[in-house]
Amino acid sequence: MKKAIDTEKIKQFQSMREPLTLQAAIRESNRCLLCFDAPCSAGCPAGTDPGKFIRQIKFYNYKGAARTIRNHNILGSVCAFLCPVEKLCERACSVKALEDPINISGLQRFATEYGKHFQIEPLRKSEKNQGKIAIIGCGPAGVGCAAELAKMNYDVTIFEREDMAGGVPKWNIPEFRLPAEAIAYDVENLLSLGVDIRFNATIENNEAISMLLAEGYMAVFISTGLSVALKIDLFDNYINALDYISFLRSVKFDHNNIDLKNKNVAVIGGGSVAVDSAVSAKACGANKVYLISLEHLDELPADKGEIELAREMNITFKAGCQITDVNANEKIITGLKGMEVEWIKPENFSPSNVRKVEGTTFALNVDLVVQAIGTKPGYEISRFHKSLQTRGKGIIEVNDLFETNLEGVFAGGDVVNAGSTVVQAVGEGKKAALSIDNYLKNRENKA
Amino acid sequence: MKAQADLSIEFCGVRFENPFCLSSSPVGNHAEMCARAYDAGWSGIVYKTIGLERSFNVVMPSPRLNTLNVFDKRFVGLQNAEQITDRPIKDNIKDLLWLKKNFPHKVLISSVMGYVDEDWAELAKMSEDAGADILELNFSCPQMAHKTAGYRTGQDFHAVEAFTEIVKKSCKIPVIAKMTPNITDMIPVALAAKRGGADAISAINTMRAITEIDINNFTPLPNIHGHSSPTGFSGPSVKPIAMRFVSELYNSKPLNLPVSAIGGIETWIDALHFLLLGATNLQVTTGIMRYGYRIVEDMIEGLSDFMIERNIQSLSEIIGKAAQKIVDPSEFNTRFQAISMVDEAKCIGCGQCYISCQDGANQAMIFDKISRKASVDEERCVGCMLCKHVCPVWDCITYKEVDTTKIRHAAIF
């Protein structure tokens, strides 16, 4: 069987992301200053508390470290692989004033692996039942909310459209960045908390939320994420212009049917998903892979490590460029034309803010175009409830407590923040869970 | 050409090109090793202790080492269950002869351990005949627990005096008595050695210690086929204890003998510490076991540069300079008090000083959670300086003398 992802560079990238060995973890944890009111912990949107688990590793309390991560962040293993730590916990690390910050994701990986290997006692649901709560969408926000509610003894049901749990990390993050076992372990922890996941549960009814509330669910949390990729009008009607969601999903789950040998691939976009798409294309045997972004090299939103990997895999960066025209043979794109662009106003990285630079026209021969420029919600939000308040392309409006305009209905994650990190979504789910608990307790007191 | 200070010393009437010697141990186990040590720059070698086969049947245990590790810092101390040499006496004598012949300007010290009077006499004579410049009497090996040998001899004043006397009568070369630290007060033993005629004292031999227990099988390490024993502990961990003993020996007026210091020396600064506490000669083993003979290069260069910077012509000018400042705690001048001071520009905001002051001192540190900067509550600070010792920025927290007319509200401890 042909393996899609098998290049040497990717293997190196993966080994770089191996968990620290015991010896390396001991050394690394001993560089930590064990700060008072640790800034790394404050820097974690999900409250994983690295300040505490690093201290636990230093004092040889490895199982304690694993418990801290799992108890604070139900997607602790997933986050250890995916977190852009240089923008979060490691950015806040005090050691940075003296030397390189602590390798927090490496230590988190070490502790979660340790907990898995030595089988720390599973999370358990208590017998007490505080009532039923429905969650729509089993991605990071939904999972984060579910775990927190289950720990507070609520009876949680997650309705998931797909046949597997995990959301974006499950479907759209390439295996080389996130091994399936990491998701599996975290989902196992969720299930041990007694959370019920109903798969293949499409919400067809226009009054789904009313129905759930009528069925006895005391509150509903919407975490349906952004499951539809944005597309560029220019590529409408061409069969070889895919969006990154379907491309990455095919590479991950149907890679035997993808053969890009001797093909040229253009990926449009500059974020992590664009870089993931470009690297995946190269790993599937593509000849030339272009990464075409409006952002210049120093402005690319993708993580440093991924960009480094893309460079090592000889991805051609067409940064600060825009596609202006398509060469096609009927419904098949055969080439792209583009120009370099510059920002009109500073600090505004939007397509409406660019102007083309004269004399910079270029042409590329391509066999496949992958669009990775953003996403929008996959549902018509009105399906949930006709008066649910939204903005823009269907982003749900919530207040600081993640309450929507509807009584008893909460929302969090990408469908609220319009697209952020996994760890941010988990954090929002956790905070929403606390809001839900408060809301229900207040309601009970009033009654 | 770089200037080189004169590092030479005179010890027991013998000139050493520098104070750095190998102490009696596996690092000076045979002639080939010793030759490489001399070539590396060591001025003298205390050869591995020799004994007579008729008295000691030496079979080394295995494994015989374990280290003290503190978090990620390994080899902070070394525990060994080594004994005196297990080589035949005739081979060792041959090696001593060869070394003296090939390195006439280096110093050769023969370490000996007898069991009965005749042994000590015979070993002294053999060593002198083989060319040894000095003798060192091993009264202190923690692993040789015979009634009249090893560290138990070193705890027995009469034995030390008697054996020293026998050795002095049997040879003409100077004699150093090597002390065990496994004793409350070293001075009476050193005085016994002096009465026996010793020309100098060396200290310390290793400390009886247990470094670690294997928590899987509840056996102390090193695990010698299911058993272990408190054996000789050395290295940086014992240096503070060695420094205490060396200063006491130096400061003892009735003793008044030159001291060769042993215990955790790895750098020129360690060496300087011992010189300042009164040592004339310095011996090293654990540092060599860990890093090799080459460390002497940095000791020589570092000490030489220090002397040139401070315009010190001879090490004799500084020997004992710090020992003079050692007093009984009851004699401290407590009229002078101080508080700590945080340099805000250097503070990196970790708050370790705050945690330590809260839980381990006088709750005098203020930590601003917003700016993440530490500062000192001058009213509460008692100047213990715990904060300085936990601060990861070495020069961020300093000591400032304050108005001594103020009376302290509270005192630490």
Boltz contact constraints between the chains, C-beta under 6 A:
constraints:
  - contact:
      token1: [A, 26]
      token2: [B, 72]
      max_distance: 6.0
  - contact:
      token1: [A, 27]
      token2: [B, 72]
      max_distance: 6.0
  - contact:
      token1: [A, 30]
      token2: [B, 71]
      max_distance: 6.0
  - contact:
      token1: [A, 30]
      token2: [B, 72]
      max_distance: 6.0
  - contact:
      token1: [A, 33]
      token2: [B, 350]
      max_distance: 6.0
  - contact:
      token1: [A, 33]
      token2: [B, 392]
      max_distance: 6.0
  - contact:
      token1: [A, 35]
      token2: [B, 350]
      max_distance: 6.0
  - contact:
      token1: [A, 35]
      token2: [B, 351]
      max_distance: 6.0
  - contact:
      token1: [A, 36]
      token2: [B, 351]
      max_distance: 6.0
  - contact:
      token1: [A, 36]
      token2: [B, 354]
      max_distance: 6.0
  - contact:
      token1: [A, 36]
      token2: [B, 355]
      max_distance: 6.0
  - contact:
      token1: [A, 37]
      token2: [B, 369]
      max_distance: 6.0
  - contact:
      token1: [A, 94]
      token2: [B, 348]
      max_distance: 6.0
  - contact:
      token1: [A, 94]
      token2: [B, 349]
      max_distance: 6.0
  - contact:
      token1: [A, 94]
      token2: [B, 350]
      max_distance: 6.0
  - contact:
      token1: [A, 97]
      token2: [B, 348]
      max_distance: 6.0
